[in-house]
Amino acid sequence: METFRVHILGCGSALPTIRHFSSMQVVECRGKLYMIDCGEGAQLQLRRSSLSFEKLGHIFITHLHGDHCFGLIGLISTFGLLGRHAGLHIYAPAQLEPMLKAQLDMFFNYDIGYEVFFHPVDTSVQQVVFEDNSLTVETIPLEHRMPCAGYLFREKPGLPHIRRDMIDMYGIPVSQINNIKAGQDYTLPDGTVIKHQQLVTPADPPRSYAYCSDTRYMPGLHEMVRGVNTLYHESTYAQDKLSSAEKYCHSTAAQAATVARDAQAGKLLLGHYSARYSDESILLKEAREVFPNSFLTDEMKVFDI
Protein backbone atom coordinates (compact mmCIF):
# COMPACT_ATOMS: atom_id res chain seq x y z
CA MET A 1 0.00 0.00 0.00
CA GLU A 2 1.36 3.41 -0.97
CA THR A 3 2.22 6.01 1.66
CA PHE A 4 -0.62 8.11 3.04
CA ARG A 5 0.09 9.58 6.46
CA VAL A 6 -0.07 12.79 8.48
CA HIS A 7 2.88 14.37 10.30
CA ILE A 8 2.04 16.51 13.34
CA LEU A 9 4.28 19.59 13.51
CA GLY A 10 2.20 21.59 15.99
CA CYS A 11 -0.97 20.89 17.97
CA GLY A 12 -1.38 23.82 20.36
CA SER A 13 -4.05 26.53 20.35
CA ALA A 14 -3.75 30.31 20.19
CA LEU A 15 -1.46 30.63 23.23
CA PRO A 16 1.74 28.69 22.46
CA THR A 17 3.36 26.84 25.36
CA ILE A 18 6.76 25.32 25.98
CA ARG A 19 5.21 21.94 25.24
CA HIS A 20 3.37 22.71 22.00
CA PHE A 21 3.76 24.69 18.80
CA SER A 22 0.78 26.30 17.09
CA SER A 23 -1.30 24.38 14.55
CA MET A 24 0.47 22.83 11.57
CA GLN A 25 0.45 19.43 9.93
CA VAL A 26 1.87 17.86 6.78
CA VAL A 27 -0.06 15.25 4.80
CA GLU A 28 2.20 12.85 2.91
CA CYS A 29 0.58 11.08 -0.03
CA ARG A 30 2.41 9.04 -2.66
CA GLY A 31 5.66 10.96 -2.31
CA LYS A 32 4.14 14.46 -2.21
CA LEU A 33 3.71 16.77 0.78
CA TYR A 34 0.79 19.08 1.57
CA MET A 35 0.82 21.41 4.59
CA ILE A 36 -2.33 22.26 6.53
CA ASP A 37 -2.08 25.48 8.56
CA CYS A 38 1.23 27.17 9.15
CA GLY A 39 1.75 28.34 12.73
CA GLU A 40 4.81 30.11 14.09
CA GLY A 41 8.05 28.18 13.70
CA ALA A 42 6.85 26.19 10.70
CA GLN A 43 10.24 26.17 9.00
CA LEU A 44 11.91 24.97 12.22
CA GLN A 45 9.39 22.18 12.73
CA LEU A 46 9.56 21.14 9.10
CA ARG A 47 13.33 20.82 9.37
CA ARG A 48 13.06 18.85 12.61
CA SER A 49 10.67 16.43 10.95
CA SER A 50 13.25 15.55 8.26
CA LEU A 51 10.58 16.01 5.59
CA SER A 52 11.82 17.30 2.26
CA PHE A 53 11.27 21.02 1.73
CA GLU A 54 11.33 20.41 -2.03
CA LYS A 55 8.36 18.03 -1.94
CA LEU A 56 6.09 20.59 -0.27
CA GLY A 57 4.25 22.48 -2.99
CA HIS A 58 0.83 23.28 -1.49
CA ILE A 59 -0.23 24.93 1.78
CA PHE A 60 -3.85 24.99 2.97
CA ILE A 61 -4.83 27.63 5.56
CA THR A 62 -8.07 27.17 7.48
CA HIS A 63 -8.55 30.74 8.73
CA LEU A 64 -6.69 33.93 9.57
CA HIS A 65 -6.15 33.63 13.31
CA GLY A 66 -2.42 34.01 13.87
CA ASP A 67 -1.80 30.58 15.34
CA HIS A 68 -2.76 29.11 11.96
CA CYS A 69 -0.89 31.41 9.57
CA PHE A 70 1.85 33.44 11.33
CA GLY A 71 4.50 30.96 10.17
CA LEU A 72 3.72 31.43 6.49
CA ILE A 73 6.01 34.36 5.67
CA GLY A 74 8.92 32.74 7.53
CA LEU A 75 8.48 29.51 5.60
CA ILE A 76 8.29 31.39 2.30
CA SER A 77 11.52 33.19 3.21
CA THR A 78 13.29 29.97 4.16
CA PHE A 79 12.32 28.37 0.86
CA GLY A 80 13.87 31.31 -0.96
CA LEU A 81 17.09 31.14 1.07
CA LEU A 82 17.35 27.44 0.24
CA GLY A 83 17.26 28.20 -3.48
CA ARG A 84 13.77 27.00 -4.26
CA HIS A 85 12.65 27.29 -7.90
CA ALA A 86 9.33 25.42 -7.96
CA GLY A 87 6.18 27.46 -7.42
CA LEU A 88 4.37 27.42 -4.07
CA HIS A 89 0.57 27.28 -4.02
CA ILE A 90 -1.35 28.71 -1.07
CA TYR A 91 -5.06 28.05 -0.50
CA ALA A 92 -6.74 30.30 2.07
CA PRO A 93 -9.68 32.65 2.69
CA ALA A 94 -9.49 35.57 0.26
CA GLN A 95 -8.74 38.08 3.03
CA LEU A 96 -5.21 36.68 3.34
CA GLU A 97 -4.16 37.61 -0.18
CA PRO A 98 -3.64 41.39 0.29
CA MET A 99 -1.89 40.83 3.62
CA LEU A 100 0.42 38.22 2.13
CA LYS A 101 1.15 40.43 -0.88
CA ALA A 102 2.00 43.35 1.41
CA GLN A 103 4.43 41.18 3.36
CA LEU A 104 6.08 39.90 0.21
CA ASP A 105 6.39 43.41 -1.20
CA MET A 106 7.72 44.84 2.06
CA PHE A 107 10.21 42.15 3.02
CA PHE A 108 11.07 40.71 -0.38
CA ASN A 109 11.21 43.61 -2.82
CA TYR A 110 13.55 41.45 -4.82
CA ASP A 111 13.16 38.14 -6.59
CA ILE A 112 12.89 35.33 -4.02
CA GLY A 113 13.64 32.81 -6.74
CA TYR A 114 10.22 31.23 -7.16
CA GLU A 115 6.59 32.21 -7.65
CA VAL A 116 3.90 32.19 -4.97
CA PHE A 117 0.41 31.41 -6.29
CA PHE A 118 -2.61 32.36 -4.18
CA HIS A 119 -5.93 30.49 -4.47
CA PRO A 120 -8.87 32.09 -2.60
CA VAL A 121 -11.06 29.64 -0.71
CA ASP A 122 -14.80 30.07 -0.19
CA THR A 123 -15.28 28.90 3.39
CA SER A 124 -19.07 28.74 3.06
CA VAL A 125 -19.31 25.79 0.65
CA GLN A 126 -17.91 22.29 0.36
CA GLN A 127 -16.04 22.08 -2.92
CA VAL A 128 -12.90 20.65 -4.46
CA VAL A 129 -10.09 23.25 -4.41
CA PHE A 130 -7.20 21.05 -5.54
CA GLU A 131 -6.73 17.89 -7.57
CA ASP A 132 -3.75 15.98 -8.92
CA ASN A 133 -3.03 12.39 -9.90
CA SER A 134 -2.92 11.23 -6.27
CA LEU A 135 -5.80 12.94 -4.49
CA THR A 136 -8.45 15.62 -4.28
CA VAL A 137 -8.75 18.23 -1.55
CA GLU A 138 -12.13 19.71 -0.75
CA THR A 139 -13.20 22.32 1.76
CA ILE A 140 -15.28 21.62 4.87
CA PRO A 141 -17.26 24.71 5.99
CA LEU A 142 -16.73 25.25 9.73
CA GLU A 143 -18.24 27.62 12.31
CA HIS A 144 -15.72 29.83 14.08
CA ARG A 145 -15.37 33.48 15.05
CA MET A 146 -14.21 34.29 11.53
CA PRO A 147 -14.55 32.55 8.14
CA CYS A 148 -13.01 29.10 8.50
CA ALA A 149 -12.84 25.91 6.48
CA GLY A 150 -11.36 22.51 7.15
CA TYR A 151 -9.94 20.30 4.42
CA LEU A 152 -10.82 16.78 3.31
CA PHE A 153 -8.07 14.82 1.53
CA ARG A 154 -9.38 11.95 -0.59
CA GLU A 155 -6.94 9.52 -2.13
CA LYS A 156 -7.75 8.55 -5.70
CA PRO A 157 -8.28 4.85 -6.44
CA GLY A 158 -5.07 3.04 -7.22
CA LEU A 159 -4.35 0.34 -9.77
CA PRO A 160 -5.01 -3.34 -9.02
CA HIS A 161 -2.23 -5.58 -7.76
CA ILE A 162 -0.50 -7.99 -10.10
CA ARG A 163 -0.73 -11.67 -9.21
CA ARG A 164 2.91 -12.68 -9.41
CA ASP A 165 2.01 -16.37 -9.40
CA MET A 166 -0.08 -15.96 -12.56
CA ILE A 167 2.54 -13.80 -14.27
CA ASP A 168 5.15 -16.48 -13.63
CA MET A 169 2.86 -19.34 -14.64
CA TYR A 170 2.07 -17.81 -18.05
CA GLY A 171 5.55 -16.37 -18.57
CA ILE A 172 4.19 -12.87 -19.11
CA PRO A 173 7.00 -10.36 -19.67
CA VAL A 174 7.52 -7.51 -17.20
CA SER A 175 6.95 -5.02 -20.02
CA GLN A 176 3.25 -5.97 -20.05
CA ILE A 177 2.57 -5.47 -16.33
CA ASN A 178 1.53 -1.80 -16.60
CA ASN A 179 -0.84 -2.63 -19.46
CA ILE A 180 -2.42 -5.40 -17.38
CA LYS A 181 -2.77 -3.10 -14.38
CA ALA A 182 -4.53 -0.62 -16.68
CA GLY A 183 -7.14 -3.26 -17.58
CA GLN A 184 -5.81 -5.02 -20.66
CA ASP A 185 -6.04 -8.77 -21.23
CA TYR A 186 -2.94 -10.69 -22.29
CA THR A 187 -2.71 -12.93 -25.35
CA LEU A 188 -0.33 -15.90 -25.22
CA PRO A 189 1.76 -16.85 -28.28
CA ASP A 190 -0.72 -19.65 -29.13
CA GLY A 191 -3.59 -17.15 -29.23
CA THR A 192 -5.09 -17.98 -25.82
CA VAL A 193 -6.47 -14.84 -24.15
CA ILE A 194 -5.86 -14.52 -20.42
CA LYS A 195 -8.45 -12.21 -18.94
CA HIS A 196 -7.25 -9.21 -16.97
CA GLN A 197 -9.29 -10.30 -13.94
CA GLN A 198 -7.27 -13.54 -13.69
CA LEU A 199 -4.00 -11.64 -13.48
CA VAL A 200 -4.78 -9.10 -10.76
CA THR A 201 -6.31 -8.70 -7.33
CA PRO A 202 -8.41 -5.62 -6.44
CA ALA A 203 -6.70 -2.33 -5.65
CA ASP A 204 -6.49 -1.15 -2.07
CA PRO A 205 -9.57 0.91 -1.13
CA PRO A 206 -8.86 4.67 -1.35
CA ARG A 207 -8.25 6.40 1.98
CA SER A 208 -9.33 9.79 3.31
CA TYR A 209 -8.27 12.32 5.93
CA ALA A 210 -10.38 15.19 7.30
CA TYR A 211 -8.90 18.16 9.15
CA CYS A 212 -11.40 20.18 11.20
CA SER A 213 -9.98 23.13 13.12
CA ASP A 214 -11.17 25.56 14.52
CA THR A 215 -14.91 25.13 15.00
CA ARG A 216 -17.74 25.03 17.48
CA TYR A 217 -19.55 21.71 17.66
CA MET A 218 -21.59 21.27 14.49
CA PRO A 219 -24.29 18.56 14.76
CA GLY A 220 -24.32 18.13 10.96
CA LEU A 221 -20.55 18.04 10.44
CA HIS A 222 -20.45 14.25 10.48
CA GLU A 223 -22.40 14.18 7.21
CA MET A 224 -19.59 16.05 5.41
CA VAL A 225 -16.93 13.64 6.65
CA ARG A 226 -18.92 10.41 6.74
CA GLY A 227 -16.80 7.27 6.45
CA VAL A 228 -13.49 9.12 6.64
CA ASN A 229 -10.57 6.88 7.59
CA THR A 230 -8.98 9.41 9.93
CA LEU A 231 -10.56 12.54 11.38
CA TYR A 232 -8.63 15.33 13.05
CA HIS A 233 -11.03 17.47 15.08
CA GLU A 234 -10.04 20.26 17.42
CA SER A 235 -10.54 19.48 21.12
CA THR A 236 -9.63 22.73 22.83
CA TYR A 237 -11.49 22.04 26.06
CA ALA A 238 -12.77 19.30 28.32
CA GLN A 239 -16.50 19.09 28.87
CA ASP A 240 -16.36 21.04 32.15
CA LYS A 241 -15.39 24.09 30.04
CA LEU A 242 -18.33 23.71 27.68
CA SER A 243 -19.38 27.32 28.25
CA SER A 244 -15.93 28.53 27.14
CA ALA A 245 -16.12 26.31 24.07
CA GLU A 246 -19.47 27.82 23.13
CA LYS A 247 -18.29 31.38 23.85
CA TYR A 248 -15.13 31.15 21.75
CA CYS A 249 -16.51 28.84 19.03
CA HIS A 250 -14.37 25.85 19.89
CA SER A 251 -15.15 22.21 20.73
CA THR A 252 -14.66 19.86 23.62
CA ALA A 253 -13.01 16.46 23.32
CA ALA A 254 -16.38 14.78 23.87
CA GLN A 255 -17.90 16.81 21.05
CA ALA A 256 -15.04 15.91 18.71
CA ALA A 257 -15.59 12.25 19.58
CA THR A 258 -19.30 12.62 18.89
CA VAL A 259 -18.54 13.84 15.36
CA ALA A 260 -16.17 10.89 14.83
CA ARG A 261 -18.75 8.40 16.14
CA ASP A 262 -21.60 9.81 14.06
CA ALA A 263 -19.38 9.95 10.95
CA GLN A 264 -18.36 6.32 11.47
CA ALA A 265 -14.74 7.43 11.16
CA GLY A 266 -11.88 4.96 11.42
CA LYS A 267 -9.98 6.88 14.07
CA LEU A 268 -9.99 10.31 15.71
CA LEU A 269 -7.00 12.58 16.30
CA LEU A 270 -7.35 15.24 18.98
CA GLY A 271 -5.49 18.55 19.02
CA HIS A 272 -5.56 22.35 19.38
CA TYR A 273 -5.32 21.98 23.14
CA SER A 274 -5.96 24.93 25.41
CA ALA A 275 -2.83 26.06 27.27
CA ARG A 276 -4.72 25.47 30.53
CA TYR A 277 -3.99 21.72 30.23
CA SER A 278 -0.54 20.57 31.31
CA ASP A 279 -1.74 16.98 30.84
CA GLU A 280 -4.06 16.28 27.93
CA SER A 281 -4.96 12.80 29.20
CA ILE A 282 -8.19 14.26 30.57
CA LEU A 283 -9.17 15.09 26.98
CA LEU A 284 -8.25 11.63 25.73
CA LYS A 285 -10.24 9.94 28.50
CA GLU A 286 -13.26 12.07 27.73
CA ALA A 287 -13.07 11.34 24.00
CA ARG A 288 -12.59 7.60 24.41
CA GLU A 289 -15.74 7.37 26.50
CA VAL A 290 -17.62 8.38 23.34
CA PHE A 291 -15.31 7.08 20.60
CA PRO A 292 -12.76 4.51 21.80
CA ASN A 293 -10.41 4.77 18.82
CA SER A 294 -9.25 8.28 19.76
CA PHE A 295 -5.63 9.47 20.02
CA LEU A 296 -3.76 12.55 21.21
CA THR A 297 -1.59 14.35 18.69
CA ASP A 298 1.85 15.59 19.70
CA GLU A 299 4.73 17.22 17.89
CA MET A 300 6.61 14.83 15.57
CA LYS A 301 4.00 12.09 15.88
CA VAL A 302 3.11 10.39 12.60
CA PHE A 303 -0.24 8.69 11.96
CA ASP A 304 -0.99 6.38 9.04
CA ILE A 305 -4.28 7.19 7.37
N, C-alpha and C positions, 0 to 999 in steps of 0.2 A: 504494500500500500504506500502511495506517495505521501510525502511530508505534508501535513496540515496541522499546525500547532500555533499556540499563542505564547509570546514571551512577555512577562510582566516586568515593566521597567519602573513603574510607579503606581502606587495604589492608595495614596493619601488624599484627603479632601482639601478644602481651600486653605487651611492653616498647616503648612508643612511642619513636620516634626523631625527629630533626629532619626527616628526609626523609618520614616516613609517619605518618599518623593511624591510630588503631585502626579496626577493621572497621566499615564502614557503606557501604551502597549504596542507590540509589533506582532502582526499576523504573518506567519511564514507559510506559504502555499506553493508547492512545486518549484522551489528554488527562488521565488520572488518574495520581497518583503513589503508590507503595507503597515504604516504607522497609524494608530488611532489615538488622537489627542497628543499634545506635545507640551507637557508641563515644564517647569524650570529644570534645568540640568539635563535636558534630553540628550545633548551630545555626549555628556559624561556617561550617562546610563547606557547609551547605545554602545559606547566604546567598552564599557565594563562587560556588556553582554557578549562581546566577541562576534556580534552580527556584522555582516559586511555593509559598510556605508554605501557601497556602489550598487547593491541590490535593492536599496530602498528608493523607490521612485514615486510613491504616492502617500500623501498624508491626509487623513480624514479628521477634521475638527468638529466636535459635537456642538460647542457653543462658545461664547466669547468671555466667559469668566476666566480670570487670569490663570488659575491652576490647571486649565486645559489648553492654553495657547501661549503662555509667556515664554516657553522654550523655543518657539518657532524661529525667531530671528537669529538666535544663537546657533541653532542647528543649520540654518541656511548659510550663515557665516562660516561655520566649520567646514561645510561641504566645499565652499569656495576656496578656503585655505588648503584643502586637501587636493585641489586640482580637479574638481568634478567638471565634467563636460555634458553629461546627460541631463536632460530637462527634469525638473521637479514639479509634480502636479499636486496642488493643494485644493481640497474640497472642504468648504466651510460656509456658514451663513454669509450672505452677501455683505453684511456690515463689516466684515473683516478686510475686504479688499482695499478700501481706501486707507485704512490704518496700516496694512502691510505695505502698500505702495509707498506711503509716507516714510516708513522705516527704511525701506530699501533705498529710496531717493536720498534720505538724510545720511545714512551710515555707509551706503555703498554707491556713491556718485561716480563710480567707475565700474568697469565690467567685472562681475564676479566670476565669469568664466562659464556660466551656464544660464539657461532661461528658467524662470519660475512662471508656471502657468496656474492661473486661479480659476476655479470652477465654483460658481455660486450654488449653494444648496438651499432648496426650499424645504424648510423644516416642518411644514404643515401637511405634507403628503408623503406617502410611501411610494418611492419610485427608484428605479435603477439609475445610479449616477456614474457607475463605472463598470466596464466589462472588458475582459481579455480572454485569452484561450483557456485560462485556468479557472476563472470564477467570475461571478457578478457581485457587485456591492450595491445594496439598496438602502435607502434611508428608513428609519423608524421614527415617526413623529413622537416626541416626548413632551411632558408638561413640567416646565421649570419656570424660574423667575424671569427668564428671557428666552427667545427662540432657541430651541434645542432639538437635535435629532441624533438618535443612535444609528448604528450601522449593522446591517445583516450581510455577512459574507456567505455566499453559497458556492460551493465547489461544483464545477461542471462535471457531468458524467465522464468517466474515463473509458478507455478501451477495454475489451474483454481480455482475459488472461489466456495465453497460449498453453495448450496441453502438451507438455514436452514429451510425454510418452507416445502420443499420437504422431507428433512430428518425427520422432525417431523411428517409429514403426513404419511409416510410409516413406521415410527418407526424403522429407520435404526440405529443400535448401533454405538456409537462413535468410536469403534474399527475399523470400516470399512471406516472411512472418508479418511484416507490417501490412501487406495486402490482406492477409487472413484476418488480422486484428480489425481491419477496416470493413470486413464483412464479405470478402470474396471467398468463393469456393476454390478448391485446388484440384487440378486435373492431372492424374498420373500419366506417365508415358504411354500406357496401354489404353488410355482414353477414359478410365474410370474416374468419375467425379466424386471427390470427397467433400461433403457438405461442410460449410463453415462452422455450423453448430457442433459438429463432431470434433473439431480441432481446438475449441476454446471452452473456457468456463466463464460465467457471467462476470462483468466488471464489478469492482467494489462499489457499494452504494455511495452516492455523493454525500459529503458532509457539510455541515453548516455551523456558523458561529455568530451569535448575536451579542452586540455590545450596547448596553443600556445605561447611560450615565449622562447627566444627572436628571432625576425625575421624581415627582411625587408618585405614589402608588396609583396605577392606572388599571382599573378592573378589566378593561378590554385589551390590555397590552398583550396578553397571552395569545390572542387570536393572530397578531402580527408575527409572532415568533413560534407558532405552533410546530411541534415536532423537531425543533432545533436540537442539534447534537449537544452543543455547549452554549449556555447562556451566562453572560456576565451581566449582573444587575447590581447597581449601587446599593450599599447597605450602610448608610451613614450612621444610623442610630439603632439602638436596641428598642424593644417595644415600649419600655418605660419612658422613652423620650418621644412618644408618638406625637405629642403636641408640637414639639420642635420640628419633627419631620413635616408635619402639615404646614407649619408656619413658613418654613424655608424651602418648601417644595422638594423635599428629599424623601427617602424611603427607609423603612426599618428592615432588618434582616428577615424578620418573619414575612413582611410584605414581599420582599424579593423572592423568598422561597415559595410563596403563594403563586406568584407569576410562573415560576419554574414548574410547579406542580400542575397548574392549570394548563400550561403549554405542553405538558408531557415531554419536557426537555430531558436530555440524557444526563447532564450534570449541570450544577450551578456553581459559578465562581462569584465570591463576594468581594467587595472592595469599596473604595472611596470612604474609608473609615474616618469618623470624627476624631479630632485630636484628643478628645476627652478620654478615649480608651487606650490605656497602656497595655491592655491584654484583650485582643479581639476574640478570645475563646467564647466570651459571652454571646457574641454575634453568631458564631458558628453553632453553638448549642441551640440557640433560638431558631436558626434556620433549619437545622437537622430535625427539629421536632415537627416541622411541616414538610420538608423535603430532604430525606436522608442523604441523598447523594450531593451534598453541598461541601464546598471547600473554600478556605481562606486563600486569597492571593497575597503574595509577598514579593518584594523586589528580587528579581533574577529567577523566580520560579517559572517553569515551563510546563504548559498543559497541552497534551495531545487532544485534538478535536475529535 
